């Protein structure tokens, strides 16, 4: 298994999803909010209506771990806990996508992802 990066990346996505959901549940955040916003990052797929370069840039912007992790850290650092559930929902979405094999996009076409190149 440790010689199959694709499998490891899927497991890593599942771990991110499960951890985000665990912390969401442990903090007693509202499940209706998660249901409402879970697929919100996929709105950025609309960039593909312009072209693959725009679509991949918009998709990758909201499907990397960097921004939600920074949102989570800054929420703790600056004592703004109201943003934590949004960061956890965002992380759960990214983990779910990676678990299913949806990776970051190359600017060629929609199905050309980083997971396919691993």
C-alpha positions as CSV (number, residue, x, y, z in Angstrom):
1,X,0.0,0.0,0.0
2,X,2.8,2.4,0.8
3,X,4.0,2.1,-2.8
4,X,0.7,3.3,-4.2
5,X,0.5,7.1,-3.8
6,X,-3.0,7.2,-5.3
7,X,-4.3,5.0,-2.6
8,X,-2.5,7.0,0.1
9,X,-4.0,10.3,-1.3
10,X,-7.5,8.8,-1.2
11,X,-6.9,7.7,2.4
12,X,-5.5,11.1,3.3
13,X,-8.7,12.7,1.9
14,X,-10.8,10.3,4.0
15,X,-8.8,11.2,7.1
16,X,-9.3,14.9,6.5
17,X,-13.0,14.4,6.0
18,X,-13.4,12.3,9.2
19,X,-11.3,14.7,11.3
20,X,-13.3,17.7,10.1
21,X,-16.6,16.0,10.8
22,X,-15.4,14.8,14.2
23,X,-14.4,18.3,15.3
24,X,-17.6,19.8,13.8
25,X,-19.7,17.3,15.8
26,X,-17.6,17.7,19.0
27,X,-18.2,21.5,18.9
28,X,-21.9,20.9,18.5
29,X,-22.2,23.0,15.4
30,X,-25.5,22.9,13.5
31,X,-25.7,20.0,11.0
32,X,-28.1,22.0,8.7
33,X,-25.3,24.5,8.1
34,X,-23.0,21.7,7.0
35,X,-25.7,20.3,4.7
36,X,-26.3,23.8,3.3
37,X,-22.7,24.7,2.6
38,X,-21.0,21.3,2.0
39,X,-21.1,21.6,-1.8
40,X,-20.6,25.4,-1.9
41,X,-16.9,25.3,-3.0
42,X,-18.1,23.5,-6.2
43,X,-19.8,26.8,-7.3
44,X,-16.3,27.7,-8.5
45,X,-16.6,25.1,-11.2
46,X,-18.6,27.8,-13.1
47,X,-15.2,29.2,-14.1
48,X,-15.1,26.4,-16.7
49,X,-17.9,28.2,-18.5
50,X,-15.3,30.7,-19.6
51,X,-12.5,28.3,-20.3
52,X,-10.3,25.6,-18.7
53,X,-7.7,28.0,-17.5
54,X,-10.2,30.1,-15.6
55,X,-12.0,27.0,-14.4
56,X,-8.9,25.3,-13.0
57,X,-7.7,28.4,-11.3
58,X,-11.1,29.1,-9.6
59,X,-11.5,25.4,-8.7
60,X,-7.9,25.1,-7.3
61,X,-8.3,28.3,-5.3
62,X,-11.1,26.8,-3.2
63,X,-9.9,23.2,-3.2
64,X,-6.5,23.6,-1.6
65,X,-6.2,23.1,2.1
66,X,-4.3,26.4,2.5
67,X,-7.2,28.9,2.9
68,X,-9.4,26.9,5.2
69,X,-6.5,26.0,7.4
70,X,-5.5,29.7,7.6
71,X,-9.1,30.5,8.4
72,X,-9.1,27.9,11.1
73,X,-5.8,29.2,12.6
74,X,-6.7,32.8,12.4
75,X,-10.1,32.1,14.0
76,X,-8.3,30.6,17.0
77,X,-5.5,33.3,17.0
78,X,-7.8,36.3,16.8
79,X,-10.6,34.8,18.9
80,X,-13.2,34.8,16.2
81,X,-14.8,31.3,16.8
82,X,-17.8,32.1,14.6
83,X,-15.6,31.2,11.5
84,X,-14.5,27.8,12.7
85,X,-17.6,25.9,11.5
86,X,-17.1,27.3,8.0
87,X,-13.4,26.3,8.0
88,X,-14.4,22.8,9.1
89,X,-17.1,22.5,6.5
90,X,-14.6,23.6,3.8
91,X,-12.0,21.1,5.0
92,X,-14.6,18.3,5.0
93,X,-15.5,19.2,1.4
94,X,-11.9,19.0,0.3
95,X,-11.4,15.8,2.1
96,X,-14.5,14.3,0.6
97,X,-13.4,15.3,-2.9
98,X,-9.9,13.9,-2.4
99,X,-11.4,10.7,-1.0
100,X,-13.4,10.3,-4.2
101,X,-10.4,11.0,-6.4
102,X,-11.2,14.5,-7.4
103,X,-7.9,16.3,-7.4
104,X,-6.6,19.8,-8.2
105,X,-7.1,20.7,-11.9
106,X,-4.6,21.3,-14.6
107,X,-5.5,24.1,-17.1
108,X,-6.0,21.7,-19.9
109,X,-9.4,20.1,-19.3
110,X,-11.7,19.3,-16.3
111,X,-10.7,15.7,-15.8
112,X,-7.0,16.4,-15.9
113,X,-6.1,16.3,-12.2
114,X,-3.1,16.0,-10.0
115,X,-4.3,12.6,-8.8
116,X,-4.1,11.3,-12.3
117,X,-0.5,12.3,-12.7
118,X,0.5,10.5,-9.5
